[in-house]
Amino acid sequence: MDPTMGFAPGPHQGDNPPGPLSVKQRILIYLLTVDKVHSIMSDANSPSPRILAVIQARSGSKGIPDKNIHPLLGHPLMAYSIRAGLDARLVSDVVVSTDSPAYAAIARRYGAKTPFLRPAELSGDLVASAPSLRWAVLECERLFDACYDYVVELPCVSPLRDGRDIDGALEKLIATGADSVISMVDTGEKHPIRLKRIVDDQIVDFTREYPEPAIGSRRQDLKPPSYIRNGAIYAMTRQAIVELGSRHGADSRPYLMEPERSINIDERMDLPLAECMMRHGFCNNRPAPVPENTLERRVTGGRPVVLVTTPMHFLPEVKDELAAFVDVIFAHGASRAEVADLLPQVDGWICSPCPTYTIDAALLACSGGRLRVLATPSTGSNHIDLSWCATHGVTVTRLKESDVVHSIFASSEFTWALILATVRRLPKAAERVKQGYWRDVEDELRAIELHGRTLGIIGFGRIGGNVARYARPFGMRVIACDPFKTIDQPEVEQLANPMELLARADIVLIAVHLDETTRGMVNGAWFAAMRPGAVFINVSRGEIVDEAALLAALQSGHLAAAGLDVISDEFLSDKRQHPLIRHARSHDHLLITPHIAGLTRDSELKAARFAVASLRAHLGGGAA
């Protein structure tokens, strides 16, 4: 395989402008603080330093075979460093230097450039980092026709270091005018005072300068503080690495990092430690393969143009059906900015039901008045500014008002599975098996039977009605409350007062649509009205629930457990610090899934064909 396949070099920036002062001298004059670094970066009249990030990933590690691509939560180890480099604001190019075509292919898949393969003489386990790094820098400059101002090496073995750490180190390097800035971490209790040697089977102090008192040492006695390189960041000037052949130079400054981001994958025991930290939310890097063919145009001209940002790569038959009567731009995974650029070109839009951005007035206005119909293959529409669409003549179609919705069972089936998993504590049981336990933890896993229990359903639409039917063969009593429906299932007792339902139900299911009447409906008073030990299930929208009140009910023990497929603010790109997710990391009584109730091929096929029919009715003729 050609190691340069998929590589697109950045624009040539040319040599530095001529003048009596070099780029470094001008930077040293003006960039006296980190704030000044920020200000000059935003000044269009000042040249931004060009910074190369290099990730050295040779194959053939002996300690951990193929360590640099060892899977860590489903992604190769090197992918975390690639993501960190791509997230760093100041980095111009992220390059992986490897001797392996397979490693290079993996690196490209995660967004790095691989313009070369490292020669064998620079790839052995006895080769120091500096010579191979210097070679990589010079090769990049030759191939990219560029001259870098700074270089930062990002070792693969530091998966928890993130883009903010990289920017912090580079800002200090630029502001101080040092030759290098290297990441360090406090040694903590591994202070020189506690370091020992074993001589003739006797434990002796490692250093005379810091002897340990005969009575031992307390943590507060470990002075002065000591530090060690954590192997995360080596930032340096081009002069240091290229002209001096050094990653340090004469003036080397520290960039201090917290211990929780300083895990260095050196031995096998480091892998489960890093994975544990990641599972508990200590990793800001979220590697993901770069989607292939994210933009596909099927345009012949002379027909309406439709933008499709919902995933259809697994539905080729639907793509063909759509392209048969309109021109289509398939752009699943497109960013908000990319969608804004495409909207002026289209008459219709099939959007994602769960975009990473809101389809608000500002985004819709980018269409310049051309957009006529917006189809969402979902029942909910809280990701769309419906008011703006109504005001500007954009027709919005969704499954809620269609007959198709009654043929879709994925969300109902998932809801029943979520009830079972939450009541029977299935995720916790599976986790205990992975930890080596069996029936010796049965006291943690003892649950209740559904038979004879009461299921209370708030909102008796499609999902509520289906779940009621599933509950009956399990021997459950079903009560329901929906002021807009007369329930026609004779085995379901319809109640007018939701508070009565809450007081009687062992399991409470929320299955209502989000609008201004239901937003924040399930509040502290609702939870207080529920039976002690009740189980709460929500598959509607997170904004329907006062989540602080839910947490309080769980923490007090008033609720036995909760199962959620939705949370508030799902459009935020980083959900790790969401209060519910933070709580779920350390509490087994809260089960959260990532809004996947409708995620089956069958349901998505039906929803996609509904969206296509909507577009045909509004743009190409025919009945929706």
C-alpha positions in Angstrom: 0.0 0.0 0.0 1.2 3.4 -0.9 2.0 5.1 2.5 1.0 8.5 1.1 -2.4 7.4 0.0 -5.1 9.8 1.3 -2.6 12.5 2.2 -3.4 16.0 1.2 -0.6 18.5 2.0 -1.6 21.9 3.4 -1.2 25.1 1.5 2.4 26.3 1.0 3.0 29.1 3.4 6.3 30.1 1.9 9.4 31.3 3.7 9.3 33.7 6.6 8.9 37.4 5.4 12.2 39.2 5.2 13.2 41.8 7.8 15.8 42.6 10.3 14.2 40.4 13.0 13.6 36.7 12.7 10.2 35.1 13.6 11.6 34.0 16.9 12.9 37.4 17.7 9.6 39.1 16.9 7.8 36.5 19.0 10.2 37.1 21.9 9.6 40.8 21.8 5.8 40.7 21.7 4.9 37.4 23.3 5.9 38.0 26.9 2.8 36.3 28.4 0.4 33.6 27.3 -2.3 36.2 26.8 0.0 37.9 24.3 0.4 34.6 22.5 -3.4 34.5 22.2 -3.6 38.1 21.0 -0.9 37.7 18.3 -2.5 34.4 17.1 -5.7 36.4 16.4 -3.8 39.3 14.7 -4.2 38.9 11.0 -1.1 41.0 10.4 1.2 38.8 12.4 2.4 35.4 11.1 1.2 32.4 13.0 4.1 30.1 13.9 3.9 26.9 11.9 4.0 23.9 14.3 4.5 20.3 13.4 3.3 17.5 15.7 5.1 14.2 15.2 3.9 10.9 16.6 6.7 8.2 16.4 5.1 4.8 16.1 7.5 2.1 15.2 6.3 -1.5 15.0 7.8 -4.4 16.8 7.6 -3.4 20.4 9.0 -6.2 22.6 7.5 -5.5 26.0 3.9 -5.2 24.7 3.7 -6.6 21.2 2.4 -4.0 18.8 2.0 -1.7 21.7 1.4 1.4 19.6 -1.8 -0.1 18.1 -2.9 -2.1 21.1 -6.7 -1.7 21.4 -7.8 0.6 24.3 -11.6 0.9 24.6 -12.0 -0.1 21.0 -9.3 2.2 19.5 -5.6 1.7 18.8 -3.3 3.3 21.4 -1.8 5.8 18.8 -5.3 7.1 18.0 -5.5 8.9 21.3 -2.3 10.9 20.6 -3.6 11.6 17.0 -6.8 13.0 18.5 -4.9 15.1 21.0 -2.8 16.6 18.2 -5.8 17.3 16.0 -7.5 19.0 18.9 -4.6 21.3 19.7 -5.3 24.8 18.4 -1.7 25.7 17.7 -0.7 22.6 15.8 -0.5 23.0 12.0 0.1 19.4 10.9 -0.1 16.0 12.7 2.2 13.4 11.2 2.7 9.8 12.2 6.3 8.5 11.6 6.3 4.7 11.3 8.1 1.9 9.6 4.9 -0.1 9.1 2.5 0.3 6.2 -0.2 -1.2 8.4 0.4 1.3 11.1 0.4 4.1 8.5 -3.0 2.9 7.3 -4.4 3.0 10.8 -2.9 6.5 11.4 -4.6 7.8 8.2 -7.8 6.3 9.3 -7.8 8.4 12.4 -6.9 11.6 10.7 -3.1 11.8 10.7 -0.8 12.4 7.8 1.7 9.7 6.8 3.8 11.1 4.0 6.6 8.6 4.4 7.7 5.4 5.9 10.6 5.6 8.3 13.8 3.8 7.1 14.9 0.6 8.8 18.1 2.2 10.2 15.9 4.6 12.2 13.4 2.1 13.4 15.2 -0.3 15.7 14.6 -0.5 19.4 18.2 0.9 20.0 17.6 4.1 18.0 17.1 7.2 20.2 14.1 9.4 19.7 16.0 12.6 18.7 17.7 11.2 15.4 14.4 9.7 14.1 12.5 12.8 15.1 15.0 15.1 13.3 14.7 12.9 10.2 10.9 13.1 10.3 11.0 16.9 10.6 13.3 17.3 7.6 11.2 14.9 5.5 8.0 16.7 6.3 9.6 20.0 5.4 10.9 18.6 2.1 7.6 16.9 1.2 5.3 19.8 2.4 7.6 22.5 1.0 7.5 24.2 4.4 9.8 25.4 7.2 8.4 24.8 10.7 9.0 27.2 13.6 8.3 24.6 16.3 8.1 20.9 16.7 6.2 18.9 19.3 6.6 15.2 19.7 3.6 13.3 21.1 4.6 9.8 22.2 2.0 7.2 21.6 2.3 6.0 25.2 0.4 8.9 26.7 -3.3 8.4 25.9 -4.7 10.8 28.5 -2.7 13.9 27.5 -5.0 16.1 25.5 -5.0 19.1 23.1 -5.2 21.6 25.9 -2.0 20.2 27.4 -0.3 20.5 24.0 -1.4 24.1 23.6 -0.3 24.9 27.1 3.2 23.6 26.5 3.5 25.3 23.2 2.2 28.6 24.6 4.9 28.4 27.3 7.6 27.6 24.7 6.6 30.5 22.5 6.2 33.0 25.4 9.5 32.2 27.1 11.7 31.8 24.1 13.1 28.6 25.6 14.6 25.8 23.5 12.1 23.3 24.8 9.2 22.7 27.1 8.8 19.1 28.4 5.8 17.7 30.3 6.5 16.8 33.9 4.5 15.4 36.8 5.1 15.5 40.6 6.6 12.2 41.8 4.3 12.2 44.8 5.3 9.6 47.3 8.0 8.3 45.0 10.2 11.1 46.3 14.0 10.7 46.4 13.7 10.5 50.2 11.8 7.2 49.8 14.0 5.8 47.0 16.1 2.9 48.1 18.9 0.6 47.0 19.4 -3.0 48.1 23.1 -3.6 49.0 24.1 -7.0 50.4 20.4 -7.7 51.1 20.2 -4.4 53.1 17.8 -1.5 52.4 19.8 1.7 52.2 19.0 5.2 51.1 19.4 5.8 47.4 20.9 9.3 47.9 22.8 10.9 50.7 21.4 14.3 49.8 17.9 13.1 50.8 18.1 10.5 53.5 14.9 9.1 55.1 14.6 9.7 58.8 15.0 6.6 61.0 11.4 7.0 62.1 10.2 7.0 58.5 8.7 9.8 56.4 5.3 11.3 56.1 4.0 12.7 52.8 4.4 16.2 54.2 8.0 15.5 54.8 8.7 14.9 51.1 10.4 18.3 50.4 11.4 19.9 48.2 8.9 18.7 45.5 10.5 16.4 42.9 9.3 15.8 39.3 9.8 13.3 36.6 9.1 13.4 32.8 5.8 11.8 32.1 6.5 11.1 28.5 3.5 13.1 27.2 4.9 16.2 25.4 8.3 17.2 24.0 7.9 20.7 22.5 10.9 22.3 21.0 12.2 24.9 18.5 13.2 23.8 15.1 16.7 25.0 15.9 16.9 22.6 18.8 15.9 19.5 17.0 17.3 20.2 13.5 20.4 22.2 14.1 21.4 20.8 17.6 19.9 17.3 17.2 18.3 17.7 20.6 14.8 17.5 22.0 16.0 19.7 25.0 18.5 22.3 24.0 20.2 24.5 26.6 17.1 26.2 27.9 14.5 23.5 28.8 11.4 24.5 30.8 8.8 22.3 32.5 5.1 22.0 31.7 3.4 20.5 34.8 0.6 18.0 34.3 -1.8 16.4 36.8 -1.1 12.7 37.7 -4.4 11.6 36.3 -3.3 12.6 32.8 0.2 11.3 33.1 -0.3 7.6 32.7 2.5 6.2 30.5 1.9 2.9 28.8 5.2 1.1 29.5 4.1 -2.2 31.0 1.0 -4.4 30.6 -0.3 -3.3 34.0 -0.5 0.3 32.6 -3.2 -0.7 30.0 -6.0 -1.7 32.4 -5.1 1.3 34.6 -5.5 3.7 31.6 -8.7 1.9 30.5 -10.1 2.3 34.0 -9.3 6.0 34.0 -11.0 6.3 30.6 -14.1 4.5 31.8 -14.4 6.9 34.7 -14.2 10.0 32.5 -10.6 11.0 32.9 -9.8 11.1 29.1 -10.7 14.1 27.0 -9.5 12.5 23.8 -12.3 10.9 21.8 -10.6 9.2 18.8 -12.8 8.2 15.9 -12.0 7.0 12.4 -12.4 9.6 9.8 -15.6 8.8 7.9 -14.8 7.7 4.3 -16.7 9.4 1.5 -18.5 11.7 3.8 -19.6 13.9 0.9 -21.1 12.1 -2.1 -22.8 14.1 -4.9 -25.3 12.5 -7.2 -26.1 15.6 -9.3 -27.3 15.5 -12.9 -28.8 19.0 -13.0 -32.2 20.4 -13.8 -33.8 18.8 -10.7 -34.4 19.9 -7.1 -31.4 19.3 -4.9 -31.7 17.5 -1.5 -29.1 17.4 1.3 -29.0 14.2 3.3 -27.2 14.3 6.7 -28.8 11.3 8.3 -26.8 8.1 7.8 -27.7 6.1 4.8 -24.5 4.3 4.0 -26.1 1.0 5.1 -29.3 1.7 3.1 -28.0 1.7 -0.6 -31.5 0.9 -1.9 -33.0 4.0 -0.3 -30.1 6.2 -1.7 -31.0 4.9 -5.1 -34.7 5.5 -4.6 -34.0 9.1 -3.6 -31.5 9.8 -6.4 -34.1 8.6 -8.9 -36.2 11.7 -8.7 -33.9 14.5 -7.2 -30.3 15.4 -7.2 -28.7 14.5 -3.9 -25.8 15.5 -1.7 -25.1 12.8 0.9 -23.1 14.4 3.7 -23.5 12.3 6.8 -21.1 13.4 9.5 -20.8 17.0 8.1 -20.1 19.6 10.7 -22.5 22.5 11.4 -20.1 24.8 9.4 -20.1 22.4 6.4 -23.9 22.1 6.5 -24.1 25.9 6.5 -22.0 26.0 3.3 -24.2 23.4 1.6 -27.6 24.8 2.5 -27.7 27.5 -0.1 -27.4 24.8 -2.7 -30.5 22.7 -1.7 -34.2 22.7 -1.9 -34.8 19.9 0.6 -33.0 18.4 3.6 -33.2 15.0 5.3 -31.5 15.8 8.6 -30.1 13.5 11.2 -32.5 12.7 14.1 -29.7 13.2 16.5 -27.3 15.8 15.1 -24.4 17.1 17.1 -25.7 20.7 16.6 -29.1 22.3 16.8 -30.9 23.2 13.6 -31.6 26.7 14.8 -32.5 30.0 13.1 -28.9 30.9 12.5 -28.2 27.7 10.6 -31.5 27.6 8.7 -31.0 31.2 7.6 -27.9 30.1 5.7 -30.2 28.5 3.1 -30.9 32.0 1.8 -34.6 31.3 1.4 -34.1 28.3 -1.0 -34.9 25.5 1.5 -38.5 24.4 1.1 -38.8 21.1 3.0 -37.0 19.6 6.0 -37.7 16.0 6.8 -36.5 14.4 10.1 -36.7 10.6 10.3 -37.8 10.7 13.9 -40.8 11.3 16.0 -39.2 14.1 18.0 -38.3 17.5 16.5 -36.6 19.4 19.4 -33.5 19.6 17.3 -35.3 21.9 14.9 -36.4 25.5 15.3 -40.0 24.8 14.2 -41.0 28.4 14.7 -38.4 29.7 12.3 -39.5 27.1 9.7 -43.2 28.1 10.0 -42.4 31.8 9.7 -40.2 31.2 6.6 -42.3 28.7 4.7 -40.2 25.6 5.3 -42.4 22.5 5.7 -41.2 20.2 8.4 -42.2 16.5 8.2 -41.6 14.0 11.0 -42.8 10.5 11.9 -45.0 11.6 14.7 -47.8 12.7 12.3 -47.4 9.7 9.9 -49.0 6.3 9.6 -45.4 4.9 9.2 -44.7 5.4 12.9 -47.2 2.6 13.8 -45.1 0.1 11.8 -41.9 0.8 13.8 -41.4 -1.3 16.9 -37.7 -0.7 17.7 -38.2 1.9 20.4 -40.9 -0.1 22.1 -38.8 -3.3 22.1 -35.9 -1.3 23.4 -38.0 0.2 26.2 -39.0 -3.2 27.4 -35.4 -4.3 27.3 -34.4 -1.2 29.3 -37.0 -2.1 32.0 -35.7 -5.6 32.3 -32.0 -4.5 32.3 -32.7 -1.9 35.0 -34.8 -4.0 37.2 -32.6 -7.1 37.0 -29.3 -5.1 37.2 -28.0 -6.9 34.1 -25.1 -4.4 33.3 -23.8 -4.7 36.8 -24.0 -8.5 36.7 -22.1 -8.6 33.4 -19.4 -6.3 34.8 -19.0 -8.5 37.9 -18.3 -11.5 35.7 -15.6 -9.6 33.9 -14.1 -8.8 37.3 -13.9 -12.6 38.1 -17.0 -12.8 40.3 -19.8 -15.3 40.1 -22.5 -16.1 42.7 -20.3 -14.8 45.4 -21.8 -11.4 44.7 -25.4 -12.5 44.7 -26.4 -10.1 47.5 -25.4 -7.2 45.1 -27.6 -8.6 42.3 -30.7 -9.8 44.0 -33.7 -8.1 42.3 -37.5 -8.5 42.0 -39.9 -10.3 39.7 -42.0 -8.3 37.3 -44.9 -10.8 37.7 -47.5 -9.2 40.0 -45.9 -5.8 39.9 -47.6 -2.6 38.6 -46.3 -0.7 35.6 -47.4 2.9 35.3 -47.2 4.5 31.9 -47.3 8.3 31.4 -48.1 8.9 27.8 -50.0 6.2 26.0 -48.9 6.7 22.4 -47.2 4.1 20.2 -44.5 3.2 22.7 -46.7 3.3 25.7 -49.3 1.1 24.1 -46.8 -1.4 22.8 -45.0 -1.7 26.2 -48.4 -2.2 27.9 -49.0 -5.2 25.5 -45.5 -6.6 26.3 -46.2 -6.3 30.1 -49.3 -8.4 30.1 -47.7 -11.8 29.3 -45.2 -11.1 32.1 -48.1 -11.0 34.5 -47.9 -7.2 35.3 -50.8 -4.9 36.1 -50.7 -1.9 33.8 -52.1 1.6 34.7 -51.7 4.6 32.4 -52.3 8.3 32.3 -52.8 10.3 29.1 -55.3 13.2 29.1 -55.4 13.2 25.3 -56.4 9.6 24.7 -59.1 7.2 25.6 -57.2 3.9 26.1 -58.8 1.0 24.2 -56.8 -1.8 25.8 -59.3 -3.4 28.3 -56.5 -4.8 30.5 -55.1 -1.3 31.0 -56.6 0.9 33.8 -56.7 4.5 32.7 -56.2 7.1 35.4 -57.0 10.8 35.2 -54.5 11.9 37.9 -50.8 11.2 37.3 -50.2 11.5 41.1 -52.4 8.5 41.7 -50.4 6.6 39.1 -47.1 7.5 40.7 -48.3 6.4 44.1 -49.4 3.0 42.8 -46.7 2.0 40.3 -43.6 -0.1 41.0 -42.2 1.0 37.6 -42.9 4.4 36.1 -42.4 4.8 32.3 -42.3 8.3 30.8 -43.2 8.1 27.1 -44.5 11.6 26.2 -43.5 14.1 23.5 -41.5 17.2 24.5 -43.3 20.5 24.2 -43.8 23.5 26.5 -46.4 21.7 28.5 -44.2 18.7 29.3 -40.8 20.4 29.6 -39.7 19.9 33.2 -42.9 18.0 34.0 -41.3 15.3 36.0 -40.1 17.3 39.0 -39.3 16.9 42.6 -43.0 16.6 43.5 -43.4 13.8 41.0 -40.5 11.8 42.5 -41.7 12.4 46.0 -45.1 11.0 45.0 -43.6 7.7 43.7 -43.6 4.7 45.9 -40.4 4.1 47.9 -38.2 1.6 45.9 -39.8 2.4 42.6 -37.9 2.2 39.3 -38.0 5.1 36.9 -37.7 4.8 33.1 -37.4 7.6 30.6 -37.3 7.1 26.8 -38.9 10.4 25.7 -36.6 13.4 26.0 -34.2 14.4 28.8 -35.7 17.9 29.1 -39.0 16.4 30.4 -37.3 15.5 33.6 -35.8 17.7 36.4 -32.6 15.8 36.4 -31.3 17.3 39.7 -34.5 16.1 41.4 -33.9 12.6 39.8 -30.4 12.5 41.2 -31.7 13.5 44.6 -34.3 10.7 44.6 -31.7 8.2 43.6 -29.1 9.4 46.2 -31.7 9.4 49.0 -32.7 5.8 48.2 -36.3 6.8 47.5 -35.9 5.4 44.0 -34.3 2.0 43.7 -33.0 2.6 40.2 -33.5 4.5 36.9 -33.0 3.6 33.3 -32.6 6.4 30.8 -32.1 6.4 27.0 -32.1 10.2 26.9 -30.5 13.1 28.8 -30.8 16.9 28.6 -28.6 18.9 26.2 -27.8 15.9 24.0 -26.5 18.3 21.3 -23.5 19.2 23.4 -20.4 17.6 21.9 -18.9 16.6 25.2 -21.3 14.8 27.5 -18.8 13.4 29.9 -19.3 16.0 32.5 -23.1 15.8 32.3 -24.4 15.4 36.0 -26.3 12.2 35.2 -23.4 10.6 33.4 -20.9 11.6 36.1 -23.3 9.9 38.7 -23.7 6.8 36.6 -19.9 6.2 36.4 -19.9 5.4 40.1 -23.4 4.3 40.9 -25.0 1.1 39.6 -28.5 2.2 40.2 -28.5 4.5 37.2 -28.3 3.0 33.7 -27.9 5.3 30.7 -27.8 4.4 27.1 -27.0 6.8 24.2 -30.4 7.4 22.7 -30.5 4.2 20.8 -34.1 3.1 21.3 -34.8 3.4 17.6 -31.4 2.2 16.4 -32.2 -0.9 14.3 -31.8 -1.3 10.5 -35.4 -2.1 10.2 -36.7 1.0 11.9 -34.2 3.2 10.1 -35.2 1.8 6.7 -38.8 2.6 7.4 -38.0 6.1 8.7 -35.7 6.8 5.7 -38.4 5.7 3.2 -40.9 8.0 5.0 -38.4 10.9 4.6 -37.9 10.1 0.9 -41.7 9.9 0.4 -42.0 13.4 2.1 -39.5 14.8 -0.3 -41.2 13.2 -3.3 -44.5 14.8 -2.2 -43.1 18.3 -1.8 -40.4 18.3 -4.5 -41.1 15.5 -7.0 -44.9 14.7 -6.9 -46.7 11.8 -5.4 -48.3 11.1 -2.0 -46.3 11.1 1.2 
